[in-house]
Amino acid sequence: MQDFHVLATVTEYTRFYGLPAPAHPLLTLVSLGETRVAPPPAQWLQPVVLQLYTVFLKRNLDGPLYYGHQIFDFREGVMGFSAPGQVFRADAALAASEVSGWMLVFHADLLRRQPLGQKIHGYGFFSYQVHEALHLSAREEALLETLLSGLRQEIESPTDAFSQDVLVSQLEVLLSYANRFYHRQFLTRRPAEHDLLSRFEALLTAYFTAAEEQPLPTVQHFADALHVSPAYLSDMLRTLTGQNTQQHIHHALIEQAKLLLLSTSLTVKEAAFRLGFAYPQYFSRLFKQKTGLTPAQFRFSLQ
């Protein structure tokens, strides 16, 4: 059984990776070009559970880095994000002598009593998988570097009554730009994203036209089938179609329900079970919410 190092504070993080002590107890900005290590120390090869948020841009990291159950290398510069609870591990073959970029590490306590403390849960990219990283243009990288320069200056300034508010506001601007850049990526990488949309639509159609009864489909079901994270799938669909995954599922579900109600003699209860509902009242409630009519009223109105 493997031992896991749990890094719960920014100070624990910097000590573990041999980085300079943080100037702020809840946040640190690391310049990766100044902290090159090759090969990685033996302790880095053990899994690390990071109870912190990270925002990073890494280039020229030669070799695999384990992120959860995925393997990724950063030879190509990409930006990524992780939320507390993620597992990381370096491979023995990892060479970081040429790595460059930066990493922003911060504790959730930094956001306590701040609007960003709630808003950050809406940034789906903290739940994306590693192969869904953000690819930046040179102009976008330069913009982020400018933002980081201001953030670094504030971190290194003496703390006063306004320090936390300023830090959090600067962090929110950085995340807002990341959100914008991801939506740009969904639109500009059209062949890949539209192929994903087409495959999702095909899976959705096949699921509801299957002859046998099946449980209600979940967002996780389709994300797993498409080998992407649920958050990435929903954000991609919302950008391309205006609706997230759950809304697509509900639309297909209601359309199939209408077909059953109009083309079969199934009772409302039987139709609900055919569609995968364990409780018919849930089916009736959803149907009325989406159409303005109960299933019985809909059937009667078109007879």
N, C-alpha and C positions, 0 to 999 in steps of 0.2 A: 504494500500500500504506500502511495506517494505521500510525502509530507507537503503541506501547503503553507507558504509564508503569507500571512494576512497583513497587508499594509493598510492601516486604518487612518493614518494621519500623513500630512505632507512631510513632516519631519522624518517619519519612519521611511517614507518613500526615498527621500534624498539620502538618508543614511544607507539604506539597502543598496542603492545604485552608486554610492560613492560620489554624490553630487554636492555642490556647495550648500551649506545650510540655508534654508529659505529666509528671505528678508521679511516675509509675512507668514504668520503661522498657518494661514488657511489657503495660501496660493503661492505657487512658484512658477517661474518661466525659465525653461532650460534651453540653452543654445546647444544643439547636438554637435555642432562642429567643434565645440570646445570641450566635449566630454567623450571623445572617441576611445573605445576600448576594443582590443583584439588580442587574443580571443576573449570571450566573456568569462568572468569569474565563475567558479564551480557553482556557487550558490544561485546564480542566475538560471541555471539549468533546471532548477526545481520550480514547480508551478507556483505562481504568485496570484493571490486573490487581492485585487486592488479595490478598496472601498472608497474610491475617489473618482471624480470626473477627470477625463483627459481629453484634450484637443491637441492634435499633433500633425506636423508635416514632416515626413521623413524621405530622404533621398539616399541612394547608394548604400543601403544596408544589404550587404551581400550574404545571402543565406536565409533560411527559414526562421520565422518567428511564429510561435503558436499563440493563437488568439482564440480562446474557447476551444472548439474542436476543429478549427480551420487552420490552414497553414498559409502564410503569406510572406512574400519578400518585397522589399521596398527599393529595388533597383530603380524603378520608375517613381518619380516624386508624386506622392499622393497625400491627401489630407484625410484624417480619420478621427473618430470620436469613440469614446467608451464611457459608459455609466458605471456607477459603483456595483461591485459584484462580479465583474468580468475576470476571467482567468487568463494569465499570460505566462509564456515560458519561452526562453531562447533555446535554440538548438546548439549543440556542441560545435557545429560547423559554421556558426554565425561569425562573420567578420565585420566589425564596425569601424575599421580604421579610416574609411572614407566617408562615413555617414555625415550628413549635413541636415539642416532643418531646425525645427524647434518643437518643444513640447510644453504645453500649459497644463498644469496639474492643480486642481483645486478641490476643496472639501465642501460638501453640501452645506455645512454651517455658514459658509460665506454668504449663502443666499437666504438664510433665515430672516424672516420678517421683511423680505424684499419681494416685489412682484415677480422677479425672475425665478424665485424659488418654486412657484407654481407653473410659470410659463415654460420652464425648462423641460417639463414632462411632455410638452407638446412638440418638442423637437425630435421627430422620429429618427433622425440620423444617429442619435446616441444608441439606438437599438439595431442599426444596420450591421450586416456581416462584413467581414474584411474585404471581400471581393466587390463590395458595393461602395468602395471608398470614393472620395471626391477628387476628380482630376481637374487641376487648376490651370488656367492660362497664365502666361507670364504677367499680364496686367493684373489679374486677380491676386497672384502671389505678392506682387508689389504693393497692392492695396492692403493686404493683410499685414505685411511687414510694417507698413506705416502705423496701422492700428496697434500692433505689438510694441512698437517703439514708445507710444504714449502709455501703454499699459506697463511696460518695464519702468518707465520713468516714475509712474505713480507708485509702483511696488517699492522702489528704492527710496522714495521720499519719506520723511518722518511722518509717523502716523498722527492723525488728528481726528476731530469729530466727523470730518467729511470723507475720510479715506475709504471706508467700506462702501459708501454710496457711489463714489467715483469709480472704484474698481469694478463694482457690479455693473454700473452703467456702461463702462467700456467693454466689459465681457459680453454684455447683451448686444452691443453693436457688432462685435465679432461674430456672434452666433447668428445674428440676423443676416449678415453678409453670407455666412455659410449656407443658410437656408435659401437665400437667393441663388447662390451658385449651384446648389443641388437642383433647384427647379430649372435652371438654365441647362444643366447636364441632362435632365430628363428630356428636354425639348431638342437639344442639339445632337444627342446620340440617338437619333430617331430610329435607325435600322434595328438596333438592339432592343430599344424600349418598345417599339411597335411590334416587334416579334414577340416580346414578352406579353404584350396586350393581346395579341392574336391567340397565343397559346392559352392564356387565361380564359378568354372568351370560349375557346373550344372546350376546355375542361369544364367550364361552367355549364355549357349546353349539354355536354355528354352526361354530366352528373344528374341533371334533372330529367333527361330523357331515357335514363336507364330503366329497364323493365322491372327490376327488383326494388323492393323498398330499401331505403338507406336512411341513416340518421341525418339530421340537419347538418349541412356542411358548415365548416368554420373557416375563418380567415386563415388559421394555421394550416388547415388541410391543403388549401390551394398554394400557400406559400411553400410548404414542404414539397408539393408536387412540382413546383417551378424552381426549387432550389434557391429561394431568396428569403429574406426575413419578412415577417408580416408587416413591419413598419415600412420597409422599402417598397413592398408591393402596393400598399395603400397610398403612399405618397406618389408613386409613379402613376397609378390610376387616376388619382385626384388631379394631377398636373395635366394628363393627357385627355381626361374625359370629364373632369369636374366632380366625379364621385369616387369615394374610397371603396375598398374591397367589400365591406359589409353592405354598403348601399347597392353594389352590383349584385351581391348574393340575394338581397331582399327583392330587387327588381325581377331577377330570374325566377325566384320562388313564387312571387305573386303572379307572374305570367303563366307559370306552370299550373298554379292553383286555378286561375281563370279557365285554362284549358280543361282541367278535370271537372270543374263545375258545369261547364257548358257542353262537354262532349261525352260525359259518362253519367251513369245513374248513381254514382257514389253519394252517400250522405256526406254532410259537412264533416262529421266525425271521421268517416272512412277516408275522406280526402286528406284530412289533417294527418292521419296515420300514414297514408301513402307518401306524403311529402316529408315525413320524418319527425313530425311533432309528437312529443310524448303526451302532451296535454292539448286537446282540441281548443280549449278556451284561449290558449296562447296564439294559436293559428287565427282564430276569429278576431282577436285583438289586433294582431299585426295587419291582417287583411283590411280591417276597417281604417286603421291608421294610414295605410297606403292608398286606399281607394275611396274612402269616405262612406263605404257601404259594408255591411256584414256580408259574409259569404252567401247566406240565404237571400238577402236583399239583392245582391248582385245577380244571382241565378234567376230570381223572379223578374228582375228588371229587363232581362234580355230574352225572356220567353214569349 
